[in-house]
Amino acid sequence: MQSSSIDGAFRGDDTSAGTSVGERRSNALIGVTRSNHANLVKAFVTLCATAATAFTEPAHPSMNPTNIFAPVSTPAQSIFDLSIFVLAVTAAIFIVVFSLLAYAIVKFKKRKTNDGREPTQVYGSTQLELAWTVIPILIVVVLFLAAARVIASIQNAGQPSNAIQVTVVGHQFWWEYRYPSLKVVTANELHIPVSDLAHPTPTFLTLLSADTDHSFWVPRLAGKTDLIPNHPNSMWMDPHETGLYLGQCAQYCGTQHAKMLLRVYVQTRDEFDRWIQEQSRPAHVSDTVSEGQKIFEQTACINCHAVGGTAANGRFGPDLTHLMSRDTIASGAAPNTPVNLRRWIQDPSLIKPGSKMPAMGLTDPELNAVTSYLETLR
């Protein structure tokens, strides 16, 4: 529609005011350009308003469990506050620079009365050179000090006597969780108690790696911390709300890096104590699945997996003592259902290609028996 209006503006049948066709075409194009610039400015203002609304609105209860803008733990809140400060500073810089550019474009645009001479040069202006040198240095120093303060406050936090201690071991491609003082070992699904103001109970994690580099990241609870072979790291979290919080290995660690998922269950203290008590019990074994247990213990399964109270004592794969108490298998890659469990045992590559777990080549009767046995491990 714009091109047709332009054509109409410079057709030869319009000879009013003695203007030439070229002048009318130029005026029409200028009008369209100004209209486009106005639309761009409106779009930019709308985008800024939307972003500001997103930052100021409170988090919705049903928000995505990986939303970085809804922290529920002190370390995550500190990182969020720092990010808002940095964004505010950079937004102010953008507004100043954009405004100066817009002013220069409008103020010093080429006019008909321009004689073609160059404007006054400002080479060697001490005031300008100091301004564009000192101001950026001050901005960088302020951002550095703000970031250093947050890093120091998180890393140097003291451990109270009631803190929960968890050792996290990253494997290709799953997570192992050990509660040393509570004598509990589990996999892929971390359970920790809520830390309210009345009874603050932070959880301190010691991060280890069994093979290559990994990175532990649950956005709503804490920042990223790497797991490096032969170099223990640590982090902590004190979630103020119960619920399920999801995370991800944030360091490329191999074929199935993208499916090395994290699930953190924040529970009330009573629920957490009950979970610890259940996890401390030996595996529940039924006589009706003895054939499946026999097959499990006679195959290479026991070389990698442990089942409390049985001959299985492997440490290369997840502890299966309470396998069916978990919501997922394969480090969150699939729901923990009998169908998925059977597929996982039959051929792990069907669910997680590149997994370190091999297919055991079991016959259908053997596969059914082993699946039935594992379903009793609660």
N, C-alpha and C positions, 0 to 999 in steps of 0.2 A: 504494500500500500504506500510505503514511503517513496518508492521509485516512481509510482504513477503520479503522486503529488508533485514530485520534482519535475517530471516531464511536463505536467500541466503548467508549472511555474515558468518554464522557459520556452514554451511553444511560440512559434512566430506570430500567432494571431493576437498575442498580447503586446501591444505597442504603447501602452499608457506611460505617461511621465517621461517619455523619451529615453528610457533605459534600454541598454542593449541586451541581447539574449544571453551573452556570457555573464553579464552582471547579475541578471535574474537567476541564472543557474548557480552562480557562486553564493548568492544570498540564500537560496533554497537549501543548498548543501550545508551551509553554516547553521541554518535553523535545525536541520535534522541532527547534525553533530551535537549541538547544544542539548537537544532533546535526549539523545543517547547518553550524554554525560550526566544529565539530571537523573535518568533512570538508574545509572550506575551508582550515583551517590545515594539514592533512595534504597537501593539493594544493600549497599554497604551499611547504612544506618540500621536497616532492619536486621541484618546479620549480627551487628554489635548488640542490639537490644535483645535478640534471642539468646546470645551467649551470656549476657549479663543476667537475664532471667534464670538461665540454667544454673548459674553459680549461686544465686541468692535464694532460690526455692529450696525448701527442706527436702531431704531424701524421702522418697515414698517407701512404705514398708515392703512392697513387692518388687523393689528395685533389683536389678541384676546383681547377683552375689559377687560379681567381679568389678563392680563400678568403683573406679578410683576416686570419684567425687562424693563418696558416702562412707568415710572412715568410721570405724566403731572401736578403735583401739588407740592408745596414746601414741605409739610410734607412727601409725598411719595418719593420725590427726596432725602430728607435727610436720610430717612430710606434705600433707595437704595444705596446711597454713603457709608453709614455705613456698609451695608452688603458686598459691594465690598471690603472695607478695611479689614473686618474680614476674608473674603474668601482669600484675598491676604496673610494675615498673616498666616492663617492655611495652605495654599498651600506652603508657604515658609518652614513652620515646616515640612510638609510632604516630601518635596523635600530633606531637610537636613537629616531627619531620614531615608528615603528610600536610599539616597546615602551612608550614613554611614553603613546601613545594607548590601547593595550591596558590598561595599568595604570590610567589614568584611568577607562576604561569600567568596569572591574571594581571598582575601589576606591570610586568615587563614583557608582555606579548608584543609582537610586531604590529606597529601601527602604520597607517598611511603616511603620517608625517615623519616617519623614521628616516633619518638621512643616511643610514648605513654605517655610521661610525660605531666603534666599539665603546661599551660603557666604561666608566672609571674602573681601573684595575686596583685590586687590593693586595697584591703580592707584598709580602713582608710585613703585614699588619700584625704587630705583636699581640694586640688584644684578641683578634680572631684566632690566631694560632694557639694562644693560651686557653681560650674558651673551648675549642674543639679537641684539645689535648687533656686538659684538667678535668673537664666534666665527664668524659667517658671513663677516665681512671677512677674518679670518685664513685661512679655507678658500679663499676666492676668490684671495687673494694667493698662497697656496701653489700652487694650480692654475695661475695665471698664470705664475709663475716657472718651474714645471716645463715648461709649454708653450713659453715663450720660450726656455728652454735647449735644447729639442729643435729648435725652428725654427732657432736660431742655429747649432747644431752641424751641421745639414744644409746650410743655405744658405752657410755660410762654410768649407766643406770645401775644402782645397787640392787642386789638380790636379797629380798626378805627371806626369813627363815621358812615361811610357808609356801615359797615358790615351787611350782611344779617343774621338775627337770625331765627333759625329753632329749634323747639322742636320735638325730635324724640321719639316716644313711641313704644316700642316693645311689641307685643301681640303674643299669640299662635294662629295662626302662620302667622302674617302679620305685616306691618309697618304703623304707623300713623305719618303724618307730619303736624305740626302746624306752621304757620307763624304768630306769635302774633301781630307784628306791622302792618302786611299787612292784617290781619283778613281773612286768608285763611286756610282751613283744607282740606287735601287730604290724599291719602293712596297709599302705595307701590311704587309709582313713584315720586322720588324727583327731583324737578326742581331748578336749581341754575344758576346764571349768570357767564359767563366767567370772569376771573380776569387777564386782560392784564397789561403790564407795564405802559401804559398810564393812565389806569383807574383801579387800583387794587381794587377788590371787593371781599374780602374773605367771606366765609360762615362759621359761627360758629354754631355748633350743641350742644344742650343740650340733653343728652341721659337719658331717663327714661324707666322703665319697669312697665308694668301693671300686671305681673304675676310672671314669673320666670326669670332666668338669660338668656340674649341674648348677642350677640356680633356683633357690626356694623363694617363691613369690605368691603371697596371698594378698591381693591389692587392698582389701578393706581392713586388713589386720596389721600389716607391716610392709616395709620396703623389700626390695630384692637383696638377697645375700647369696653369694656363690658357695658351692660345695666343691672344694679343690682337694685332690688326692694328697695325702700326707701334710695337709695344712688345715687344721681344725678352725672353723669359724663359729660365730655365735650370733644369736638374735633373740628378741623377746617380744611378747605380745600380751596385752591385758584387755581382751574384748569386754565391752560393757553391755553387749546384747547377745542373747542366745540365738542360735540359728545355724544354718549351714553356709559356709563361706568357701568359695571355690578359688583355686589357684592353678598355677602352671609352672612347669620347669621353664625358666626364662633364659637358659643357656643351651644352644644347640649341642646335643650330646649323642647324636646318631640317628639311625633310620626312624625310630619311633619317638623322637623328641616331642613331636606335637601331641602325642597321646600319653605323655607322662604327666598325668593330671593330679591335682591336689584337691582333697576334700577335708575341710576342718569343721568338726562338729563342736560348737560351743554349747555346753550344757550347764544346767544349774549344778550346784555342788552336790546335791543329793543324787542327781542323775549320773554325774560323773563318778561318784563313789560307788554307785551300783554297777556301773559299767566296768570299773576296775575290778570289783569283786567277781563279776561274771567272767572277765577275761583271765582271772587268776586261777580259775578252776581247770582241771584237766579236761581233755576232750570227751564229749559224750559219745559213747559207742554203743550201738544196738546189736544184739545177737543176730537180728534179721539181715544184717549187711556184712556179716563176717566174711563172706566170700569176696566182697569188694575190698575190704580191708586187707585180706590176704594177698590179693592181686596187687594192691597199692604198695604193700611192703616188699613184694618180690620183684618189683620193677625198679627202674632207675629213679622213680619219683622220690624215694627217700634220700637220694644223694643230694637233692637240692632243697627239699621241703621238710619242715619239722611239724610233727603233731604230738602235742604233749601227752605223756603217758603211754606212748607207743615206741616202736623201734625207729621210727622216722625222726632223724635229728639233723637234717641238712640245713645249711645256712646260706646257700647261694640263691634260693628263691624265697618267696613270702612264707611266713609261718601260717599253717593252715589249721591250727588248733581250733579256732573259732571262725572258720571261713564264712559260714552262712550267717554270721552276725553282721556282715558287711553288705552294704547296699549295691556295691559294684564289684566287678572283677577286672583283671588286666589293667590295674591302675586307672580305673574310671572309664575305660574304653567301652564297657557294656554293662547293663544292669545284671545283677547277680540273680539270675533265674535258672531253673533246672535245664531249660533248653540251651541257654547261652553257656552254662557250665559244661554241658555235654559237648557242644561245639568247640569250646576252648580246649578240653582234654583231647578231643579227636584230632584237631589240627589248629594250633594257636594262630597260624597265619591267616585263618579265615576271619579272625577278629582283629588281629594286630600283626600285620606283615612285618617281618624283621625282628620279631620277638626272639629273645634268647631261649625261650622254652621250646624244646623239640616235640614233634608229634611222636607218640609212643608206639603207634602201629597196633593198637588194640583191636581185637575183633569186636563185633557189635555186642555179644553177650558180656565180654569183659568190660567194654566201655560203659554199658548200662550198670554193671555191678559196681564199678569204681565211682560213677556219678552218684548212685544211691548211697554209697558209703560217705562220700564227701558232703552230701546233703544233710547228714546227721551231725556234722561238726558245727555246733552252735555255741 
